[in-house]
Amino acid sequence: QVCGNEKVWKRWFDTDQPEEEEMPDGYNQSLDVFRKLLMIRAWCPDRIIPQARKYIANSLGARYAEAVILNLEKTWAESVPTVPLVCLLSMGSDPTQSIENLAKLKKLECRSISMGQGQEVHARRLLQNFMAVGGWVLLQNCHLALGFLDELLETVTSSEESHANFRLWITTEIHPKFPINFLQSSIKFTNEPPQGLKAGLKRTYSTVTKEQLEYTTAPQWKPML
């Protein structure tokens, strides 16, 4: 059928969002959502994620296909001093500012170190200090210090005298040699950039604080915000 209707299929293939367009030759009616996913995978692999979201929404429900807004405060509330919090970095996302803002909100000191060659000494010193007096240690880009992670995990998990307010946050890119035992012993989260206008607005609104709402008593302020 494709060979006999090549121009129509080419026109469908060249659209910006072929998964949103009607498939030629009646395939739009004859294929279910899963088979449409297979068709998109074969023809337009760069559009497989939007079609996969459609399949998930159709199979499990729309709420499973919507982006989850990261709530760092809830993540922190579930943690304990002996369990590291690991952020898996994705393109265009960095949780550093959010973690530091949360520390200010909780009136806790947060110190960060960008890991790399020779930074292990400073990380050990900061870790021992904050485990004793309380506070948050943020070690960034730990995929650049893989050899230090086993020691880091042992230090944090084996301590029985860590301050109740101590937390270890680390950020890392996905790496095939990242220690599995570290991931198994930690709370893992990711901070992916929002996909689409709706997700972007939801994330923006989720960061609006009570102080911002009460910035002024002018009646126009809250509706505008």
Residue frames as qw, qx, qy, qz and C-alpha x, y, z in Angstrom:
[[0.000, 0.884, 0.468, 0.000, 0.00, 0.00, 0.00],
 [0.317, -0.760, 0.101, 0.558, 2.85, 2.39, 0.74],
 [0.373, -0.129, 0.598, 0.698, 4.38, 1.87, -2.69],
 [0.160, 0.545, 0.705, 0.425, 1.03, 2.51, -4.33],
 [0.156, -0.922, -0.312, -0.166, 0.39, 5.70, -2.37],
 [0.691, -0.031, -0.198, 0.694, 3.91, 6.99, -1.88],
 [0.114, 0.487, 0.026, 0.865, 3.17, 10.73, -2.12],
 [0.566, -0.660, -0.199, -0.451, 0.51, 10.65, 0.61],
 [0.855, -0.392, -0.208, 0.269, 2.77, 8.69, 2.96],
 [0.551, 0.197, -0.096, 0.806, 5.66, 11.07, 2.23],
 [0.153, -0.627, -0.088, -0.759, 3.42, 14.03, 3.07],
 [0.752, -0.608, -0.184, -0.175, 2.43, 12.35, 6.37],
 [0.838, -0.140, -0.173, 0.498, 6.06, 11.51, 7.15],
 [0.400, 0.355, -0.035, 0.844, 7.21, 15.11, 6.55],
 [0.356, -0.803, -0.227, -0.421, 4.79, 16.68, 9.03],
 [0.003, -0.620, 0.535, -0.573, 6.22, 18.10, 12.27],
 [0.427, -0.195, 0.731, -0.496, 4.13, 15.76, 14.45],
 [0.440, 0.072, -0.755, -0.481, 3.12, 12.71, 12.40],
 [0.155, -0.195, -0.923, 0.292, 1.72, 11.00, 15.50],
 [0.217, 0.424, 0.426, -0.769, -0.92, 13.75, 15.64],
 [0.407, 0.338, -0.397, -0.750, -1.87, 13.40, 11.98],
 [0.875, 0.148, 0.300, -0.350, -4.20, 10.85, 10.42],
 [0.400, -0.313, 0.784, 0.357, -2.32, 7.90, 8.92],
 [0.457, 0.340, -0.449, -0.689, -2.98, 7.25, 5.23],
 [0.477, 0.099, -0.817, -0.309, -4.79, 4.27, 3.73],
 [0.738, -0.427, -0.293, -0.432, -7.12, 3.78, 6.68],
 [0.606, 0.072, -0.656, 0.444, -4.40, 2.78, 9.14],
 [0.136, -0.324, 0.361, -0.864, -5.64, 5.41, 11.59],
 [0.751, -0.201, 0.033, -0.629, -8.81, 3.35, 12.09],
 [0.915, 0.067, -0.388, -0.090, -7.38, -0.16, 11.77],
 [0.561, 0.228, -0.588, 0.536, -4.46, 0.21, 14.19],
 [0.560, -0.762, -0.321, 0.057, -4.81, 0.41, 17.97],
 [0.155, -0.962, 0.220, -0.044, -2.62, 2.72, 20.06],
 [0.689, -0.467, 0.500, 0.240, 0.11, 0.11, 20.57],
 [0.725, 0.314, 0.473, 0.391, 0.37, -0.72, 16.86],
 [0.244, 0.944, 0.068, 0.211, 0.48, 3.00, 16.08],
 [0.443, -0.809, 0.368, 0.121, 3.42, 3.17, 18.49],
 [0.753, -0.092, 0.545, 0.357, 5.14, 0.43, 16.48],
 [0.542, 0.703, 0.337, 0.314, 4.41, 2.31, 13.26],
 [0.040, -0.987, 0.126, -0.089, 5.87, 5.55, 14.64],
 [0.641, -0.573, 0.460, 0.223, 8.89, 3.61, 15.91],
 [0.738, 0.179, 0.518, 0.394, 9.52, 2.23, 12.43],
 [0.407, 0.750, 0.316, 0.414, 8.90, 5.43, 10.49],
 [0.027, 0.820, -0.108, 0.561, 9.72, 8.31, 12.85],
 [0.715, -0.226, -0.531, 0.395, 11.93, 7.16, 15.76],
 [0.201, 0.172, -0.266, 0.927, 12.43, 10.78, 16.86],
 [0.466, -0.310, -0.070, -0.825, 8.67, 10.97, 17.65],
 [0.575, -0.160, -0.802, -0.008, 8.42, 7.77, 19.67],
 [0.171, -0.111, -0.645, 0.736, 8.30, 9.49, 23.08],
 [0.396, 0.048, 0.079, -0.913, 5.14, 11.55, 22.35],
 [0.704, -0.023, -0.529, -0.474, 3.43, 8.45, 20.96],
 [0.470, -0.040, -0.817, 0.331, 4.62, 6.39, 23.94],
 [0.124, 0.042, 0.471, -0.872, 2.93, 8.93, 26.23],
 [0.620, 0.020, -0.231, -0.750, -0.29, 8.38, 24.29],
 [0.670, -0.006, -0.736, -0.097, 0.04, 4.63, 24.76],
 [0.260, -0.040, -0.736, 0.624, 0.67, 4.98, 28.50],
 [0.327, 0.044, 0.229, -0.916, -2.28, 7.36, 28.88],
 [0.690, 0.029, -0.418, -0.591, -4.53, 4.98, 26.95],
 [0.659, -0.004, -0.749, 0.072, -3.40, 1.90, 28.89],
 [0.438, -0.208, -0.656, 0.579, -2.97, 3.21, 32.45],
 [0.137, -0.873, -0.436, 0.171, -4.66, 6.60, 32.54],
 [0.333, 0.847, 0.014, 0.415, -3.77, 10.18, 31.67],
 [0.417, -0.881, 0.205, -0.090, -2.18, 10.94, 35.04],
 [0.844, -0.274, 0.336, 0.317, 0.56, 8.37, 34.40],
 [0.650, 0.467, 0.265, 0.538, 1.61, 10.17, 31.23],
 [0.023, -0.965, -0.025, -0.262, 1.91, 13.61, 32.84],
 [0.485, 0.434, -0.483, 0.586, 5.25, 14.86, 34.06],
 [0.633, -0.621, -0.414, 0.202, 5.76, 14.61, 37.81],
 [0.056, 0.870, -0.180, 0.456, 6.79, 17.87, 39.44],
 [0.630, 0.061, -0.588, 0.504, 9.74, 17.30, 41.73],
 [0.465, -0.815, -0.054, -0.340, 8.96, 18.18, 45.34],
 [0.480, 0.415, -0.604, 0.482, 12.33, 18.43, 47.08],
 [0.358, -0.446, 0.446, -0.688, 10.75, 19.16, 50.46],
 [0.924, -0.115, 0.070, -0.359, 8.87, 15.85, 50.43],
 [0.822, 0.336, -0.411, 0.206, 12.01, 14.06, 49.26],
 [0.159, 0.497, -0.574, 0.631, 13.96, 15.58, 52.13],
 [0.619, -0.365, 0.298, -0.629, 11.21, 14.74, 54.63],
 [0.979, 0.012, -0.111, -0.173, 11.48, 11.05, 53.69],
 [0.640, 0.481, -0.491, 0.344, 15.25, 10.99, 54.19],
 [0.743, -0.659, -0.009, 0.113, 17.47, 10.21, 57.17],
 [0.122, -0.879, 0.426, 0.174, 21.12, 11.20, 57.86],
 [0.516, -0.343, 0.755, 0.213, 22.48, 7.78, 56.89],
 [0.621, 0.455, 0.616, 0.169, 20.82, 7.65, 53.45],
 [0.191, -0.270, 0.313, 0.890, 22.31, 9.78, 50.62],
 [0.503, 0.694, 0.375, -0.354, 20.02, 11.63, 48.21],
 [0.428, -0.143, 0.612, 0.649, 21.12, 11.14, 44.60],
 [0.472, 0.707, 0.138, -0.509, 19.97, 13.37, 41.75],
 [0.632, 0.138, 0.608, 0.461, 20.40, 11.86, 38.29],
 [0.054, 0.578, -0.117, -0.806, 21.11, 14.81, 36.03],
 [0.573, 0.525, 0.591, 0.216, 19.37, 15.25, 32.70],
 [0.383, 0.284, 0.274, 0.835, 19.97, 17.76, 29.93],
 [0.088, -0.543, -0.181, -0.815, 19.13, 21.31, 30.98],
 [0.648, -0.672, -0.230, -0.276, 18.41, 20.57, 34.63],
 [0.433, 0.260, -0.591, 0.629, 20.40, 21.30, 37.77],
 [0.531, -0.675, -0.498, -0.120, 18.82, 21.00, 41.23],
 [0.509, 0.013, -0.386, 0.769, 21.58, 22.97, 43.01],
 [0.120, -0.303, 0.050, -0.944, 19.60, 26.21, 43.33],
 [0.679, -0.411, -0.351, -0.496, 16.49, 24.37, 44.52],
 [0.770, -0.245, -0.501, 0.310, 18.45, 22.43, 47.14],
 [0.339, 0.077, -0.300, 0.888, 20.13, 25.61, 48.41],
 [0.335, -0.373, -0.119, -0.857, 16.79, 27.43, 48.53],
 [0.770, -0.401, -0.448, -0.213, 15.24, 24.58, 50.53],
 [0.640, -0.117, -0.468, 0.598, 18.17, 24.69, 52.97],
 [0.039, 0.219, -0.148, 0.964, 17.56, 28.43, 53.50],
 [0.575, -0.402, -0.309, -0.642, 13.87, 27.76, 54.04],
 [0.840, -0.366, -0.399, 0.033, 14.70, 25.17, 56.71],
 [0.243, -0.904, 0.297, -0.189, 17.38, 27.48, 58.19],
 [0.901, -0.238, 0.275, 0.237, 20.12, 24.93, 57.55],
 [0.046, -0.751, 0.491, 0.439, 23.61, 25.50, 56.20],
 [0.894, 0.352, 0.272, 0.050, 24.32, 23.99, 52.79],
 [0.144, -0.730, 0.522, 0.416, 27.84, 23.76, 51.34],
 [0.888, 0.435, 0.124, -0.086, 28.62, 22.42, 47.89],
 [0.339, -0.562, 0.630, 0.415, 31.75, 21.00, 46.26],
 [0.758, 0.544, -0.184, -0.311, 32.12, 20.31, 42.54],
 [0.827, -0.307, 0.450, 0.142, 33.87, 16.97, 42.41],
 [0.669, 0.701, -0.238, 0.059, 36.86, 16.28, 40.23],
 [0.771, 0.206, -0.397, 0.454, 40.56, 15.61, 40.57],
 [0.347, 0.190, -0.469, 0.790, 41.83, 16.39, 44.08],
 [0.399, -0.452, -0.022, -0.797, 38.45, 17.39, 45.55],
 [0.744, -0.289, -0.602, -0.032, 38.14, 14.24, 47.68],
 [0.426, -0.034, -0.522, 0.738, 40.22, 15.82, 50.48],
 [0.193, -0.136, 0.116, -0.965, 37.88, 18.79, 50.75],
 [0.669, -0.253, -0.447, -0.537, 34.83, 16.53, 50.56],
 [0.660, -0.194, -0.670, 0.279, 36.09, 14.36, 53.45],
 [0.216, -0.010, -0.416, 0.883, 36.74, 17.41, 55.61],
 [0.384, -0.157, -0.094, -0.905, 33.35, 18.97, 54.91],
 [0.703, -0.218, -0.604, -0.305, 31.59, 15.65, 55.43],
 [0.546, -0.177, -0.665, 0.478, 33.15, 15.01, 58.83],
 [0.021, 0.030, -0.272, 0.962, 32.38, 18.56, 59.97],
 [0.507, -0.137, -0.190, -0.829, 28.71, 18.55, 58.93],
 [0.678, -0.200, -0.701, -0.096, 28.10, 15.02, 60.23],
 [0.415, -0.171, -0.617, 0.646, 29.12, 16.36, 63.63],
 [0.014, 0.245, 0.286, -0.926, 27.40, 19.76, 63.71],
 [0.416, 0.614, 0.633, -0.223, 24.54, 19.29, 61.21],
 [0.217, 0.673, -0.240, -0.665, 23.89, 20.76, 57.77],
 [0.856, 0.440, 0.259, -0.085, 23.74, 19.66, 54.17],
 [0.324, -0.479, 0.611, 0.540, 26.67, 18.60, 52.01],
 [0.730, 0.615, 0.166, -0.247, 26.10, 18.82, 48.26],
 [0.439, -0.381, 0.651, 0.488, 28.66, 17.00, 46.12],
 [0.604, 0.651, 0.016, -0.459, 28.17, 17.89, 42.46],
 [0.639, 0.605, -0.439, -0.181, 29.15, 15.85, 39.39],
 [0.635, -0.475, 0.601, -0.105, 30.10, 12.71, 41.29],
 [0.923, 0.358, 0.139, 0.037, 30.47, 10.81, 38.01],
 [0.430, 0.776, -0.366, 0.281, 33.87, 12.52, 37.92],
 [0.141, -0.555, 0.708, -0.413, 34.89, 10.90, 41.23],
 [0.869, -0.086, -0.352, -0.337, 33.69, 7.31, 40.91],
 [0.638, 0.163, -0.655, 0.372, 36.64, 5.94, 42.87],
 [0.029, -0.242, 0.505, -0.828, 35.60, 7.98, 45.92],
 [0.610, -0.274, -0.217, -0.711, 32.00, 6.79, 46.07],
 [0.765, -0.195, -0.612, 0.052, 32.53, 3.49, 47.92],
 [0.387, -0.030, -0.512, 0.766, 34.38, 5.32, 50.68],
 [0.244, -0.206, 0.021, -0.947, 31.70, 8.03, 50.71],
 [0.711, -0.286, -0.437, -0.470, 28.89, 5.49, 51.09],
 [0.691, -0.162, -0.618, 0.338, 30.70, 3.65, 53.86],
 [0.189, 0.094, -0.366, 0.906, 31.32, 6.91, 55.74],
 [0.412, -0.214, -0.055, -0.884, 27.68, 8.00, 55.62],
 [0.774, -0.215, -0.433, -0.410, 25.87, 4.70, 56.15],
 [0.712, -0.094, -0.616, 0.324, 28.10, 3.29, 58.90],
 [0.082, 0.286, -0.387, 0.873, 28.02, 6.36, 61.14],
 [0.384, -0.548, -0.742, 0.037, 25.83, 6.01, 64.23],
 [0.313, -0.586, -0.339, 0.667, 26.49, 9.50, 65.57],
 [0.206, 0.327, 0.380, 0.840, 25.55, 11.73, 62.64],
 [0.148, 0.204, 0.312, -0.916, 23.70, 14.91, 63.53],
 [0.400, 0.497, 0.740, -0.213, 19.94, 14.68, 62.96],
 [0.356, 0.833, 0.092, -0.413, 20.06, 17.60, 60.51],
 [0.197, -0.488, 0.683, 0.507, 22.89, 16.16, 58.42],
 [0.806, 0.465, 0.330, -0.159, 22.10, 15.21, 54.81],
 [0.339, -0.351, 0.621, 0.613, 24.30, 14.20, 51.90],
 [0.643, 0.673, 0.210, -0.298, 23.06, 15.30, 48.49],
 [0.395, -0.327, 0.617, 0.597, 24.93, 14.31, 45.35],
 [0.639, 0.641, 0.029, -0.424, 24.38, 15.01, 41.66],
 [0.432, -0.300, 0.760, 0.382, 25.66, 12.77, 38.91],
 [0.569, 0.390, -0.410, -0.597, 25.25, 12.12, 35.24],
 [0.965, 0.011, 0.181, -0.189, 24.22, 8.61, 34.29],
 [0.151, 0.680, -0.714, -0.071, 27.39, 6.52, 34.09],
 [0.873, 0.047, -0.445, -0.193, 27.73, 2.76, 33.41],
 [0.603, 0.126, -0.640, 0.459, 30.37, 2.40, 36.16],
 [0.339, -0.517, 0.259, -0.742, 28.44, 4.23, 38.87],
 [0.040, 0.121, -0.940, 0.316, 28.36, 1.86, 41.90],
 [0.489, -0.365, -0.645, -0.460, 25.10, -0.09, 42.01],
 [0.490, -0.405, -0.670, 0.383, 25.32, -0.49, 45.80],
 [0.094, -0.144, -0.184, 0.968, 25.36, 3.32, 46.15],
 [0.378, -0.156, -0.393, -0.824, 22.15, 3.62, 44.13],
 [0.579, -0.336, -0.732, -0.127, 20.52, 0.78, 46.09],
 [0.459, -0.377, -0.558, 0.579, 21.36, 2.50, 49.38],
 [0.081, -0.156, -0.052, 0.983, 20.12, 5.97, 48.43],
 [0.369, 0.691, 0.506, -0.361, 17.01, 7.97, 47.62],
 [0.360, 0.022, 0.546, 0.756, 17.09, 8.63, 43.89],
 [0.306, 0.785, 0.414, -0.343, 15.33, 11.43, 42.03],
 [0.452, 0.186, 0.421, 0.764, 15.62, 13.35, 38.80],
 [0.070, 0.689, 0.244, -0.678, 14.80, 16.90, 37.84],
 [0.431, 0.287, 0.633, 0.576, 13.89, 16.72, 34.18],
 [0.094, 0.169, -0.074, -0.978, 12.98, 19.97, 32.42],
 [0.523, 0.414, 0.566, -0.485, 9.21, 20.25, 31.82],
 [0.217, 0.102, 0.764, 0.599, 7.92, 19.12, 28.44],
 [0.037, -0.607, -0.651, -0.455, 5.33, 21.49, 27.00],
 [0.109, -0.517, 0.033, -0.848, 3.53, 24.62, 28.13],
 [0.722, -0.538, -0.232, -0.368, 1.26, 22.93, 30.67],
 [0.856, -0.233, -0.290, 0.359, 4.10, 21.16, 32.46],
 [0.413, 0.294, -0.167, 0.846, 6.17, 24.35, 32.45],
 [0.322, -0.573, -0.042, -0.753, 3.36, 26.36, 34.03],
 [0.832, -0.466, -0.276, -0.121, 2.71, 23.68, 36.66],
 [0.745, -0.067, -0.286, 0.599, 6.36, 23.72, 37.70],
 [0.143, 0.416, -0.086, 0.894, 6.37, 27.53, 37.84],
 [0.541, -0.576, -0.141, -0.596, 3.22, 27.63, 39.96],
 [0.865, -0.327, -0.359, 0.130, 4.63, 24.96, 42.29],
 [0.579, 0.064, -0.282, 0.762, 7.48, 27.33, 43.22],
 [0.169, -0.645, -0.082, -0.741, 5.17, 30.19, 44.23],
 [0.372, -0.120, -0.729, 0.562, 5.54, 30.69, 47.98],
 [0.230, -0.780, -0.566, 0.136, 3.26, 32.17, 50.60],
 [0.318, -0.562, -0.012, 0.763, 5.62, 35.15, 50.88],
 [0.128, 0.033, 0.542, 0.830, 5.19, 35.88, 47.17],
 [0.141, -0.598, -0.727, -0.306, 1.41, 35.69, 47.48],
 [0.343, -0.831, -0.376, 0.227, 1.49, 38.15, 50.37],
 [0.527, 0.093, 0.082, 0.841, 3.99, 40.50, 48.74],
 [0.100, -0.087, -0.012, -0.991, 1.36, 43.23, 48.50],
 [0.263, 0.377, 0.745, -0.483, -2.24, 43.73, 49.61],
 [0.335, 0.325, -0.296, -0.833, -3.31, 45.12, 46.22],
 [0.760, 0.194, 0.489, -0.382, -6.36, 43.12, 45.05],
 [0.707, 0.618, -0.237, -0.250, -4.93, 42.78, 41.54],
 [0.057, -0.662, 0.748, 0.003, -1.75, 41.01, 42.73],
 [0.553, -0.118, 0.813, -0.138, -2.92, 37.44, 43.44],
 [0.762, 0.514, 0.352, -0.179, -5.02, 37.01, 40.28],
 [0.421, 0.827, -0.353, -0.117, -2.15, 38.42, 38.19],
 [0.198, -0.562, 0.802, -0.043, 0.38, 36.12, 39.86]]
